């Protein structure tokens, strides 16, 4: 009987699927392609076990049983770090300095692209309309953060909202 490369890969993946079970609560941490725990590859288990000093209490066909303390170490290492990384990415994405830098880059790109496509155009004639399209280059929560940042400056002008002020600043940058 000949086993194809694809069949061999499938057999190896199935062998590497593993359930780590908290012996106290019955909570399951699944490794492997079909695992629900963020798709942790099964081959990561031996390294995690060694590095975290996890000692299996027992092993059965249902999985590897570990103490509540060891299960907590595994959960903190895998899910905790992923949560922390996700939170850090989100904070960086919503940082007003980064959003402002992206807006400045959008203004530069939009001005040069529009002028490249329409040589000799007076940007003041189209700046406000073009500025209104800036919103679509940002996620809704990013755009709301930019508007909120400009709402702080509303007492210094005749603007009804932070969005009005933001659009005027974008239009000035496009015309300018």
C-alpha positions in Angstrom: 0.0 0.0 0.0 1.3 3.4 -1.0 0.6 6.5 1.1 0.5 9.8 -0.8 2.2 12.9 0.6 -1.2 14.5 1.2 -2.4 11.4 3.2 0.8 11.4 5.2 0.3 15.1 6.1 -3.3 14.5 7.1 -2.2 11.5 9.4 0.5 13.7 11.0 -1.9 16.5 11.6 -4.4 14.2 13.2 -1.7 12.7 15.5 -0.7 16.2 16.6 -4.3 17.1 17.7 -4.3 17.1 21.4 -6.6 18.1 24.2 -5.3 19.4 27.5 -7.9 19.0 30.2 -8.0 20.8 33.6 -8.6 17.9 36.0 -10.4 20.1 38.5 -12.9 21.9 36.2 -13.0 19.8 33.0 -12.1 22.8 30.9 -10.4 21.8 27.6 -7.6 23.5 25.8 -7.5 22.0 22.3 -4.3 21.9 20.2 -4.3 21.2 16.5 -6.1 22.3 13.3 -9.6 21.7 14.7 -8.9 23.0 18.1 -11.0 25.8 19.4 -8.1 27.4 21.3 -7.0 29.8 18.6 -5.6 27.1 16.4 -2.5 26.3 18.4 -0.5 23.7 16.5 -0.1 20.4 18.3 3.7 20.5 17.9 3.7 23.5 20.2 2.6 21.4 23.2 6.0 19.7 24.0 7.8 23.1 24.0 5.1 24.7 26.2 5.1 21.8 28.6 8.8 21.9 29.0 9.1 25.7 29.2 6.2 26.2 31.7 7.1 23.1 33.7 3.7 21.5 33.2 3.5 18.0 34.7 0.6 15.8 33.3 -1.4 14.2 36.1 -2.7 11.5 33.8 -3.1 10.7 30.1 -6.0 9.0 28.4 -7.6 8.8 25.0 -9.6 11.9 25.9 -6.4 14.0 26.4 -3.7 15.0 28.8 -5.0 15.9 32.3 -3.2 18.6 34.2 -3.6 20.4 37.5 -5.6 23.6 37.8 -2.4 25.5 38.4 -0.7 24.1 35.3 -3.8 24.7 33.2 -3.7 28.3 34.4 0.0 28.6 33.3 -0.9 27.3 29.9 -3.9 29.6 29.5 -2.0 32.7 30.6 0.9 31.9 28.3 -1.2 31.3 25.1 -4.4 33.3 25.5 -3.0 35.9 27.8 -0.2 36.8 25.4 -2.5 36.9 22.4 -4.9 39.1 24.2 -2.1 41.4 25.2 -0.8 41.6 21.7 -4.2 42.3 20.3 -4.8 45.0 22.9 -1.5 46.6 22.0 -2.2 46.6 18.3 -5.6 48.2 19.0 -4.1 50.9 21.1 -1.5 51.7 18.4 -4.3 51.7 15.7 -6.4 54.2 17.7 -3.5 56.4 18.8 -4.3 59.9 17.8 -0.8 60.6 16.7 -0.9 57.6 14.3 -4.3 58.6 13.0 -3.1 62.2 12.4 0.0 60.9 10.6 -2.3 58.7 8.4 -4.6 61.7 7.7 -1.6 63.9 6.8 -0.4 61.1 4.4 -3.9 60.8 2.9 -4.0 64.6 2.3 -0.6 64.5 0.5 -1.6 61.4 -1.6 -5.1 62.8 -2.5 -3.7 66.2 -3.5 -0.9 64.7 -5.7 -3.3 62.1 -7.2 -6.0 64.6 -8.0 -3.6 67.1 -9.5 -1.9 64.3 -11.5 -5.2 63.3 -13.0 -6.4 66.9 -13.4 -3.5 69.1 -14.3 -4.0 72.8 -13.8 -7.0 72.5 -11.6 -7.6 75.0 -8.8 -7.6 72.8 -5.7 -9.6 75.3 -3.8 -12.6 74.6 -6.0 -12.6 70.8 -5.2 -10.9 70.7 -1.8 -14.0 70.5 0.4 -15.7 67.8 -1.7 -12.4 65.8 -1.8 -12.0 66.3 1.9 -15.4 64.6 2.5 -14.0 61.4 1.0 -11.2 61.1 3.6 -13.6 59.4 6.0 -13.7 56.3 3.8 -10.0 55.7 4.2 -10.5 55.1 8.0 -12.5 52.7 10.0 -15.6 54.2 11.6 -14.1 54.2 15.1 -10.9 55.8 13.8 -12.8 58.5 12.1 -14.8 59.1 15.3 -11.6 59.4 17.2 -10.3 62.0 14.8 -13.5 64.0 15.0 -13.4 63.8 18.8 -9.9 65.1 18.8 -11.0 68.2 16.8 -14.1 68.7 19.0 -11.7 69.9 21.7 -10.9 72.9 19.6 -14.5 74.0 18.8 -14.5 77.0 21.1 -11.9 78.6 18.8 -14.2 78.9 15.8 -17.6 79.0 14.2 -17.9 75.2 13.8 -20.9 73.2 14.7 -19.1 69.9 15.2 -15.7 68.4 15.3 -16.4 66.9 11.9 -16.9 70.4 10.3 -13.6 71.5 11.7 -11.8 68.3 10.7 -13.2 68.6 7.1 -12.1 72.3 6.9 -8.6 71.4 8.1 -8.4 68.6 5.5 -9.7 70.9 2.8 -7.1 73.5 3.8 -4.4 70.9 3.5 -5.6 69.8 0.1 -5.8 73.4 -1.2 -2.6 74.4 0.4 
